[in-house]
Every structure is written in C-alpha cells, then in structure tokens.
C-alpha cells in the first residue's frame, strides 16, 4: 500500500509523468476541495468507459479532454493528485507530460484509475474517477 508523499511520488513516476516539485495545497483549491467538486451531486462525465474495459486508449481520451479544458500549459505541465493514503495532506504535485506518460497507470489499491489534474492557475480540473460500474472522465471549472 502506497502512503504519503513518497507513495504519491512513486505512483506518479510509475505512470511516466515527470515530477517537477511538490506544490502543496495553496494557493488555489486544495486537493480535498477538488475531490469534493468531482464527487458533487449532478456532476456528469465528459467521457466514460467500463471499469473492466481495456485501458489502452484511456490516456488519449483524458489528454484530449484535459487539453480542451486548458488544464495543461504550453509545455505539458499541470498539477496532479492521485488516490494514495495521505495524498490530501501532501497537496498538489507539479508534473509534466513525457513521451512515456500514461495516466491509466494512476491506479488506487483496488486497481481503479483515480486522479485529478489541475491547471497551474487552479481554475480548471480534469481527472478520472471510478464510479459504480464505470470510470468517468470529469472536467470542471472551479472559478
């Protein structure tokens, strides 16, 4: 079981994303506030796929929606959190896309893809969360 900052950074690196720095929870919406927004009543996915589906195209689908939502900067940098015990206290981690990046590897202890990417400005998020039978790609404006 991954825990704390070391566990979160290990998970992020295993996905092929480049870790730039631990950003923390301020300024801007905290990790906890972002998860509350994603789990909010009435939130609808911009894309969905079955929990047991082949995950081969997940990164491409998420990347398309993250770009449309302006979550990524011009150099592929953004803030990220994933489901690891204690990750809310760690806060956001600044990462950048690499040629090896695949967000479908950001899985929790149950093997479900669970993460939120946040724009560097803090106003936009686009992540993947596991619902009852599906993974949802959720894109929201926090401003």
Phi, psi and omega in degrees: 000128178279141178217154172062194183299315181299318179294320179294314180296322177298316179297314181298314180297325180292342178275354180089359175285147177271123178277126178264308181191157171279124186267329184087195185259358181223159351284171179096180181300138177286167175303315181299317179295322179294317178296322177298319179296316181296324182270005185296152177298134178087357177291132179242144179285152171272345175200155178212153176208147183302145180306323184267008183289160172300134185263012184302324182259004184301313182300316181297317180296311179299315183300319179299314180289323178296321177292317178299327182273001182060038176280327181268141173276183184297338180257011178079022180264148177195173176260149187217146166223155178218168184279103175218139178306124179089003183292332178297323179289328178293319182089202183280146175246127177280127183228170173218151177293146172231173176293344180261357186297138175207102184293346177293351176270000178273072186253149177276187182293347178261005179081016180260142178285123182212109176198161173230131172255137181235141176297153180300330177286340179091357187273341184232144173228152175208115183217184177235133178227151179267125174255195187305308183238353188227159163268136178248135166267120183241131179233125184222151172263123181264358183279000000 
